[in-house]
């Protein structure tokens, strides 16, 4: 990190970049931010319908819960979630 005023500016940019406040004109957006601006809660609704469909297909609720955990962990590891 640079020293002096440049270091302070860089630290503020890194700190505030994740919260939508930035000292630079660039804005970081995610796929979830874009989906939420179009239809809030769409991912949660689709996940709910998927779980309901799996339950109708006689898939065990424990298997569904474990699968959601595994998908979440793998998505975090690869940087998707």
Buried (B, 14 or more C-beta within 10 A) or exposed (E): EEEEEEEEEEEEBEEEBEEEEBEEEEEEEEEEEEEEEEEEEEEEEEEEEEBEEBEEEEEEEEEBEEBEEEEEEEEEEEEEE
